[in-house]
Amino acid sequence: MYMLSKVVKNKLYASLTPLALFPVLLVWCTVVAGPVPAAGQAPLHYKASGTAGQFYEDLVLFENPPGEAAEKPFILDVRNADLRDVLSALALRMEKTIILVDEPVRVTFQIEGVSPKRAMELLLQREGYDYLEDNGLILVGSPERLHDEYFDQMAVTRFSMRYIGTAPLLGALDQFGVQLPTFTVDTNPRTLWVQGTPRELGRVKEIIGALDRPENVGAGTVLPLERFDLQHMEAETIIHLLPQLGIIAQPITVPAAPRVFWIQSTPDRAAQIRDLIAALDHPENAALLPNIFIYSLRNISAAAAQSRLEEMALFDEVETMTFRFPEISQELLVITPPHLREQVYTVLGQLDEARRRVRRPVESATSRARLIALRTLLAQLTDVPISRLFISDNLTGDLQNPYYILWVEDTPDNIQKVLDMLAIIDAPRQAN
């Protein structure tokens, strides 16, 4: 084990004297760590290097009053650095002592806008490490070693559910490969005690957050979850795009299976996600990340945006895809090389600008009551308010043979939406 750092009077002493009492040489790589500087705030630049027991001034830090640095967002940028050195910089910011109980590795990692502790958690998660914390001491190592040697120091945490019992939750934890000591009490069927590392307990909390919902009240030992498998992309790629499709859900992932995720969803939502996966999960798209995005339109449909973009013939290297019902949906999937991303954004924004209103008849009938009902339905199904849908007087003047017109005053794109919706409404009647 290696004592990595301790804070004395707000200075970092990288005293890497091993707990096993044999000398260790610290090879220091450039580490940049510090909070996002406020306007006019000058950074403290340190440049020096040395061996164990010396004061290492190879950091770029921004001064904060004591105690504030541990919570303020900051920047961490390390390239091929010794993990011990990175943890030393983080220990300085967190004002804690960190002990690495495994052999050190070299890491490359960059993040900004998070607290030092969150940066440490993300770094350790990516490198396959975990940690235990006791007051001002943090033990870092592999989950296996922490379980084997420090099990008695792991916290036992209580989780209380509102809608589901422990039986379906334990089934879900087993399904997702979370194998931790758990404790239940028959008299309290919605409370579960779990012992594990902070990362493992966070995983349990994440799963409970995704499953403890009103619709799962009374669920048996198995909860209905849709599983989605990818072949070429990691699950996080698709999960990142789901909010852009209006899918607000809490996906569940398993570290051991980065190309699989689960969501509790309706059949329509599941079909939408599968359409997205079918459109994106190809080897050639993996190299384009993060230049795959969903553009949300406001005034025109996805079909209209796709058609106009193709007619302009400006971007031979850009691909666009639509989802179900492109004539009325307003989400366009765009796959673009990095150097064209901003240009595509600009052109789509120009295509989606609101146009001048025009007037056009869209439907006729001999029954005014039918057109009144149809006008109300169209206002509910489209973006056209009822105040822009009008019904004419009887055009024949003959009460025995009346004839009425439903007409719209809106942009050409919104009128097209009304026409497309009318075609869908009339389709069953035409089939008969």
C-alpha positions in Angstrom: 0.0 0.0 0.0 1.1 3.6 -0.6 0.3 6.6 1.4 -0.4 9.1 -1.4 -0.8 12.4 0.2 -1.9 14.5 3.1 -2.8 18.2 3.5 -0.7 20.3 5.8 -1.5 24.0 5.8 -3.1 23.8 2.4 0.1 22.3 0.8 0.5 18.9 -0.8 3.2 16.7 0.6 3.5 13.7 -1.7 5.0 11.5 1.0 5.0 8.3 -0.9 6.6 6.3 1.9 5.1 2.8 1.4 3.3 1.3 4.4 5.4 -1.8 3.8 8.5 0.2 4.7 10.5 0.0 1.5 11.6 3.0 -0.6 9.6 4.1 -3.6 10.6 6.6 -6.3 7.9 8.9 -7.5 8.1 9.6 -11.3 6.1 12.8 -11.7 4.2 13.6 -14.8 2.5 16.9 -15.6 -0.8 17.1 -13.8 -3.1 20.0 -14.3 -5.7 20.5 -11.6 -7.7 23.4 -10.5 -11.1 25.1 -10.2 -12.5 27.0 -13.2 -10.9 30.4 -12.6 -13.1 33.4 -11.9 -12.7 36.5 -14.0 -9.5 38.3 -12.9 -8.3 35.3 -10.8 -4.7 34.5 -11.4 -3.6 30.8 -11.3 -0.7 29.7 -9.1 1.8 28.1 -11.4 4.2 25.5 -10.0 7.0 23.8 -11.9 9.2 21.4 -10.1 9.8 17.7 -9.6 11.5 15.4 -7.1 11.4 12.1 -5.2 9.5 10.7 -2.4 9.1 12.9 0.7 9.6 16.2 -1.2 7.1 18.9 -1.9 5.9 18.5 -5.5 5.0 21.7 -7.2 4.0 20.4 -10.6 0.4 21.4 -10.4 -1.6 24.3 -11.8 -4.1 25.2 -9.1 -6.4 28.2 -8.5 -6.5 29.6 -5.0 -9.6 29.3 -2.9 -10.2 29.9 0.8 -9.6 26.8 2.9 -12.5 24.3 2.8 -14.1 25.7 -0.3 -11.9 24.0 -2.9 -13.3 20.5 -2.0 -16.8 21.3 -3.4 -16.1 23.9 -6.2 -16.1 22.7 -9.8 -12.6 22.5 -11.2 -10.6 21.2 -14.1 -8.5 18.0 -14.2 -6.4 17.2 -17.2 -3.8 14.4 -17.0 -1.9 12.7 -19.8 -0.1 9.4 -19.2 0.3 10.2 -15.5 0.9 7.9 -12.5 -2.4 7.3 -10.7 -0.7 8.1 -7.4 0.2 11.6 -8.7 -3.4 12.2 -9.9 -4.8 11.1 -6.5 -2.3 13.3 -4.8 -3.6 16.3 -6.7 -7.2 15.3 -5.9 -6.4 14.7 -2.2 -5.1 18.3 -2.0 -8.3 19.7 -3.4 -10.5 17.4 -1.2 -8.3 18.0 1.9 -8.3 14.3 2.7 -5.7 11.5 2.8 -5.8 8.9 0.0 -4.2 5.5 0.2 -3.8 3.3 -2.9 -3.9 -0.4 -1.9 -3.2 -1.7 -5.4 -0.3 -1.4 -7.8 -0.3 2.0 -9.5 -1.1 2.4 -13.2 -0.7 5.2 -15.7 -3.9 7.1 -16.7 -5.0 9.7 -19.2 -8.1 11.6 -18.1 -9.8 14.9 -18.6 -12.9 16.4 -17.0 -14.1 19.9 -16.0 -17.1 21.4 -14.2 -17.3 18.8 -11.4 -16.2 18.6 -7.8 -12.9 17.0 -7.0 -14.6 14.0 -5.4 -16.8 13.5 -8.4 -13.8 13.6 -10.6 -12.1 11.0 -8.5 -15.2 8.8 -8.7 -15.4 9.0 -12.5 -11.6 8.4 -12.8 -11.7 5.3 -10.6 -14.8 4.0 -12.3 -13.2 4.2 -15.7 -10.0 2.5 -14.5 -12.0 -0.3 -12.7 -11.2 0.9 -9.2 -13.4 1.6 -6.2 -12.9 3.3 -2.9 -13.9 3.2 0.8 -14.1 6.4 2.9 -13.8 6.8 6.6 -13.8 10.4 7.9 -10.7 12.0 6.2 -9.2 8.7 4.9 -10.0 7.2 1.5 -8.8 3.7 0.5 -8.6 3.1 -3.3 -8.2 -0.3 -4.9 -9.9 -2.9 -7.0 -13.4 -4.0 -5.8 -12.1 -7.5 -5.2 -9.3 -6.4 -2.9 -11.5 -4.0 -1.0 -14.0 -6.8 -0.4 -11.3 -9.3 0.6 -9.2 -7.1 2.9 -11.5 -4.3 4.1 -15.0 -5.8 4.1 -15.5 -4.9 7.8 -15.1 -1.2 6.8 -17.8 -1.2 4.2 -20.9 0.7 5.0 -24.3 -0.9 5.5 -26.9 1.4 3.8 -30.6 1.3 4.1 -32.8 1.8 1.0 -36.5 2.4 1.4 -38.9 1.9 -1.5 -42.3 3.6 -2.0 -43.9 1.4 -4.6 -42.1 -2.0 -4.9 -41.1 -4.6 -2.3 -37.7 -6.2 -1.7 -38.6 -9.3 -3.7 -38.8 -7.8 -7.2 -35.8 -5.5 -6.3 -33.7 -8.5 -5.3 -34.7 -10.2 -8.6 -33.6 -7.1 -10.5 -30.3 -6.8 -8.7 -29.5 -10.4 -9.5 -30.5 -9.8 -13.2 -28.0 -6.9 -13.4 -25.2 -8.9 -11.7 -25.2 -6.9 -8.5 -24.0 -9.5 -6.0 -23.8 -7.8 -2.6 -24.7 -8.8 1.0 -28.4 -7.8 1.6 -30.6 -7.9 4.6 -34.4 -7.7 4.8 -37.0 -7.8 7.6 -40.4 -9.5 7.1 -42.2 -6.7 9.0 -40.8 -4.1 6.6 -41.2 -5.5 3.1 -40.2 -2.2 1.4 -36.8 -1.7 3.1 -33.5 -3.3 2.1 -30.1 -3.1 3.7 -27.1 -3.5 1.5 -23.4 -3.6 2.3 -20.8 -2.5 -0.3 -18.5 0.1 -1.6 -19.8 3.6 -2.5 -19.8 2.8 -6.2 -21.7 -0.4 -5.6 -24.2 1.3 -3.3 -24.6 4.0 -5.9 -25.5 1.3 -8.4 -28.2 -0.1 -6.1 -29.6 3.5 -5.7 -29.6 3.9 -9.5 -31.6 0.7 -10.1 -34.1 1.6 -7.3 -34.6 5.0 -8.9 -35.4 3.3 -12.2 -37.8 0.7 -10.9 -39.5 2.3 -7.8 -42.4 3.8 -9.7 -46.2 3.9 -9.2 -46.8 1.6 -12.2 -44.9 -1.1 -10.5 -47.1 -1.3 -7.4 -48.0 -4.9 -6.7 -45.3 -6.3 -9.0 -44.3 -9.8 -8.4 -40.7 -11.1 -8.3 -40.0 -10.0 -11.9 -40.4 -6.5 -13.2 -41.2 -5.9 -16.9 -38.0 -4.5 -18.4 -37.2 -4.1 -22.1 -33.6 -5.1 -23.0 -31.8 -3.4 -25.9 -28.6 -4.9 -27.3 -26.2 -3.1 -29.6 -23.5 -4.6 -31.8 -21.1 -1.8 -32.6 -21.8 1.1 -30.2 -21.9 1.5 -26.4 -25.2 1.8 -24.7 -24.4 5.3 -23.4 -24.4 6.6 -27.0 -28.0 5.7 -27.5 -29.0 6.7 -24.0 -27.6 10.2 -24.6 -29.9 10.6 -27.5 -33.1 9.4 -25.8 -34.0 12.8 -24.2 -33.8 14.4 -27.6 -36.5 12.1 -28.8 -38.7 13.1 -25.8 -38.1 9.8 -24.1 -37.7 10.6 -20.4 -36.6 7.4 -18.7 -34.0 6.0 -16.4 -32.0 3.4 -18.3 -30.1 0.7 -16.5 -26.7 -0.4 -17.6 -24.2 -3.0 -16.4 -20.5 -2.2 -16.5 -19.7 -5.8 -17.6 -22.0 -5.4 -20.6 -21.4 -1.9 -22.1 -23.5 -2.6 -25.2 -26.6 -3.5 -23.3 -29.2 -1.4 -21.5 -32.7 -1.9 -20.0 -35.6 0.5 -19.9 -39.1 0.1 -18.5 -41.2 1.4 -21.4 -44.4 1.2 -23.4 -44.5 -0.8 -26.6 -44.5 2.4 -28.7 -41.5 3.8 -26.9 -39.6 0.6 -27.2 -40.3 0.5 -30.9 -39.0 4.1 -31.2 -35.8 3.1 -29.4 -35.3 0.0 -31.6 -35.7 2.3 -34.7 -33.0 4.5 -33.4 -30.7 1.6 -32.7 -31.4 0.2 -36.2 -30.5 3.5 -37.8 -27.3 4.1 -35.8 -25.7 0.8 -34.7 -23.3 0.4 -37.7 -19.5 0.1 -37.6 -19.1 3.2 -39.8 -21.1 5.4 -37.4 -18.9 4.7 -34.4 -16.1 6.8 -35.8 -18.4 9.8 -36.2 -19.3 10.2 -32.5 -20.1 12.6 -31.1 -21.3 14.0 -34.5 -24.5 12.2 -34.4 -27.4 14.2 -33.1 -31.2 14.6 -33.2 -32.4 18.0 -34.5 -35.7 19.0 -33.0 -37.7 21.1 -35.4 -40.4 23.6 -34.5 -42.1 24.7 -37.6 -41.7 22.0 -40.3 -41.9 18.2 -40.2 -39.0 15.8 -40.3 -40.0 14.7 -43.8 -40.0 18.3 -45.1 -36.6 19.0 -43.5 -35.1 15.9 -44.9 -36.5 16.5 -48.4 -35.4 20.2 -48.5 -31.9 19.4 -47.2 -31.5 16.8 -50.0 -32.8 19.1 -52.6 -30.2 21.7 -51.7 -27.4 19.2 -52.4 -25.0 21.1 -50.1 -23.8 18.2 -48.0 -22.9 15.0 -49.9 -21.3 13.6 -46.7 -24.3 14.2 -44.5 -26.9 11.5 -43.9 -30.4 12.2 -42.4 -32.9 9.7 -41.1 -36.5 10.1 -39.9 -38.5 8.1 -37.4 -42.0 6.9 -37.5 -44.6 9.2 -39.0 -42.1 11.6 -40.5 -44.9 13.7 -42.1 -46.0 14.8 -38.6 -43.0 14.1 -36.3 -40.4 16.8 -35.8 -37.2 14.9 -34.9 -34.5 14.5 -37.6 -31.5 12.2 -37.0 -28.3 13.7 -38.5 -25.0 11.9 -39.1 -22.3 14.4 -40.1 -18.5 14.7 -40.3 -17.1 17.0 -37.6 -16.2 19.8 -39.9 -19.8 20.1 -41.2 -21.7 19.9 -37.9 -22.1 23.7 -37.4 -23.0 24.3 -41.0 -25.7 21.6 -40.9 -27.1 23.2 -37.7 -27.2 26.6 -39.4 -29.0 25.4 -42.5 -31.6 23.4 -40.6 -32.3 26.4 -38.5 -32.9 28.5 -41.6 -35.1 25.8 -43.1 -37.1 25.7 -39.9 -37.8 29.4 -39.7 -41.5 30.4 -39.5 -43.0 31.3 -42.9 -45.8 33.8 -43.8 -49.3 32.6 -43.2 -51.5 31.6 -46.2 -55.1 30.5 -46.5 -56.2 27.1 -47.9 -59.3 24.9 -47.9 -58.5 21.5 -46.4 -61.8 19.7 -46.2 -65.5 19.9 -47.2 -68.7 18.4 -45.9 -72.5 18.6 -46.1 -72.7 18.5 -42.3 -71.5 21.5 -40.4 -71.4 19.4 -37.2 -68.9 17.1 -38.8 -66.5 20.0 -39.6 -66.9 21.4 -36.1 -65.8 18.0 -34.6 -63.0 17.7 -37.1 -61.7 21.2 -36.4 -61.5 20.4 -32.7 -59.7 17.1 -33.4 -57.2 18.7 -35.7 -56.4 21.4 -33.2 -55.6 18.6 -30.6 -53.5 16.6 -33.0 -51.4 19.3 -34.7 -49.7 22.5 -33.8 -52.4 24.6 -35.4 -54.6 26.3 -32.8 -58.4 26.2 -33.2 -58.4 30.0 -33.8 -56.8 29.4 -37.2 -59.3 26.8 -38.3 -62.4 28.2 -39.9 -65.7 26.9 -41.2 -67.5 28.7 -44.0 -71.2 29.4 -44.3 -73.4 27.2 -46.4 -72.0 27.9 -49.9 -75.1 26.5 -51.7 -77.6 28.7 -49.9 -79.9 25.6 -50.0 -80.8 24.4 -46.6 -81.8 21.0 -48.1 -78.4 20.5 -49.8 -75.8 22.4 -47.6 -72.1 22.5 -48.5 -69.4 23.7 -46.0 -65.7 24.3 -46.3 -63.0 23.9 -43.5 -60.1 26.2 -44.2 -56.8 27.0 -42.5 -54.9 30.2 -42.1 -51.3 29.3 -41.2 -47.8 28.7 -42.6 -47.6 26.3 -45.6 -45.8 23.8 -43.4 -48.5 23.7 -40.8 -51.2 23.5 -43.4 -49.4 20.5 -44.8 -49.4 18.9 -41.3 -53.2 19.4 -41.3 -53.5 17.7 -44.7 -51.3 14.8 -43.7 -53.4 14.4 -40.5 -56.6 14.5 -42.5 -55.2 11.7 -44.7 -54.6 9.6 -41.7 -58.0 10.3 -40.2 -59.8 9.5 -43.5 -57.8 6.4 -44.3 -60.1 3.9 -42.4 -63.2 5.4 -44.1 -61.5 5.2 -47.6 -60.6 1.6 -47.0 -64.2 0.8 -46.3 
